[in-house]
Amino acid sequence: MLYLSEKKNNDAEIMFKETADISKKCDYHPLHFRAWIQLGHIARKAGRNDDAIKAYEEVLKLEPNHKSTIEVLANLYDANGKKEKAAEFRKILTKPKP
C-alpha cells in the first residue's frame, strides 16, 4: 500500500499483478481478492475502465457477494455505456437476502 500512498502507481500495479498471478496458481487466501481490488482501483484511476472491469470481475470470482465491488462494477459498466450490464449488478444489490 506504500506504493499507492506515494503515488507510484506503476510499481504498485506490478506488485499487485504479481500477487494476483500467484493467487491463480495456489489455494484461495483471503488477501488474494484484495490484490485484484487494488488492480481495479489503479486501472480505474488511470481511466482504463476495461482493465478495471476485468480486475473487479476477478474479485467476484473469489468473493461473489463483495458489495463494494458490485457497486463499482455497476458504475463502470454504466460509464462504458453498458446500461443492461450495469442494471444486472444493481439488481444484485437490491435483491433481498434470505
C-alpha positions as a Python dict, from the first residue, in 0.01 Angstrom:
ca = {
    (1, 'M'): (0, 0, 0),
    (2, 'L'): (302, 224, 42),
    (3, 'Y'): (336, 245, -336),
    (4, 'L'): (-17, 379, -365),
    (5, 'S'): (32, 633, -89),
    (6, 'E'): (346, 759, -261),
    (7, 'K'): (165, 773, -598),
    (8, 'K'): (391, 510, -751),
    (9, 'N'): (105, 352, -941),
    (10, 'N'): (324, 167, -1193),
    (11, 'D'): (522, -4, -916),
    (12, 'A'): (202, -80, -726),
    (13, 'E'): (38, -223, -1036),
    (14, 'I'): (332, -457, -1097),
    (15, 'M'): (327, -574, -735),
    (16, 'F'): (-48, -638, -734),
    (17, 'K'): (-35, -816, -1072),
    (18, 'E'): (231, -1050, -937),
    (19, 'T'): (19, -1119, -631),
    (20, 'A'): (-290, -1177, -844),
    (21, 'D'): (-100, -1413, -1076),
    (22, 'I'): (24, -1612, -779),
    (23, 'S'): (-329, -1632, -641),
    (24, 'K'): (-446, -1806, -958),
    (25, 'K'): (-184, -2077, -907),
    (26, 'C'): (-248, -2163, -545),
    (27, 'D'): (-528, -2221, -298),
    (28, 'Y'): (-755, -1937, -203),
    (29, 'H'): (-624, -1693, 52),
    (30, 'P'): (-830, -1400, 188),
    (31, 'L'): (-576, -1145, 66),
    (32, 'H'): (-581, -1259, -298),
    (33, 'F'): (-902, -1076, -377),
    (34, 'R'): (-754, -759, -229),
    (35, 'A'): (-479, -764, -493),
    (36, 'W'): (-748, -769, -762),
    (37, 'I'): (-931, -483, -589),
    (38, 'Q'): (-614, -276, -595),
    (39, 'L'): (-551, -357, -962),
    (40, 'G'): (-903, -244, -1039),
    (41, 'H'): (-854, 73, -839),
    (42, 'I'): (-528, 157, -1018),
    (43, 'A'): (-679, 90, -1362),
    (44, 'R'): (-989, 295, -1279),
    (45, 'K'): (-782, 591, -1161),
    (46, 'A'): (-581, 569, -1485),
    (47, 'G'): (-902, 577, -1690),
    (48, 'R'): (-860, 218, -1808),
    (49, 'N'): (-1217, 108, -1739),
    (50, 'D'): (-1192, -217, -1934),
    (51, 'D'): (-889, -327, -1731),
    (52, 'A'): (-1066, -221, -1413),
    (53, 'I'): (-1371, -427, -1504),
    (54, 'K'): (-1154, -735, -1565),
    (55, 'A'): (-987, -694, -1226),
    (56, 'Y'): (-1315, -643, -1040),
    (57, 'E'): (-1467, -945, -1217),
    (58, 'E'): (-1178, -1149, -1072),
    (59, 'V'): (-1272, -1019, -727),
    (60, 'L'): (-1623, -1156, -770),
    (61, 'K'): (-1487, -1497, -869),
    (62, 'L'): (-1320, -1507, -527),
    (63, 'E'): (-1580, -1314, -325),
    (64, 'P'): (-1911, -1329, -516),
    (65, 'N'): (-2101, -1113, -266),
    (66, 'H'): (-1844, -835, -227),
    (67, 'K'): (-2088, -541, -218),
    (68, 'S'): (-1849, -255, -292),
    (69, 'T'): (-1708, -440, -593),
    (70, 'I'): (-2057, -499, -726),
    (71, 'E'): (-2131, -127, -686),
    (72, 'V'): (-1810, -27, -863),
    (73, 'L'): (-1878, -269, -1149),
    (74, 'A'): (-2228, -128, -1192),
    (75, 'N'): (-2083, 221, -1217),
    (76, 'L'): (-1806, 115, -1456),
    (77, 'Y'): (-2046, -65, -1688),
    (78, 'D'): (-2273, 239, -1677),
    (79, 'A'): (-1980, 468, -1763),
    (80, 'N'): (-1891, 239, -2055),
    (81, 'G'): (-2246, 267, -2189),
    (82, 'K'): (-2337, -90, -2096),
    (83, 'K'): (-2662, 2, -1922),
    (84, 'E'): (-2807, -350, -1921),
    (85, 'K'): (-2498, -497, -1757),
    (86, 'A'): (-2497, -210, -1504),
    (87, 'A'): (-2863, -284, -1427),
    (88, 'E'): (-2781, -652, -1366),
    (89, 'F'): (-2529, -556, -1099),
    (90, 'R'): (-2763, -301, -941),
    (91, 'K'): (-3031, -570, -926),
    (92, 'I'): (-2793, -790, -726),
    (93, 'L'): (-2753, -505, -476),
    (94, 'T'): (-3126, -464, -427),
    (95, 'K'): (-3206, -836, -410),
    (96, 'P'): (-3337, -925, -63),
    (97, 'K'): (-3113, -1160, 129),
    (98, 'P'): (-3267, -1488, 251),
}
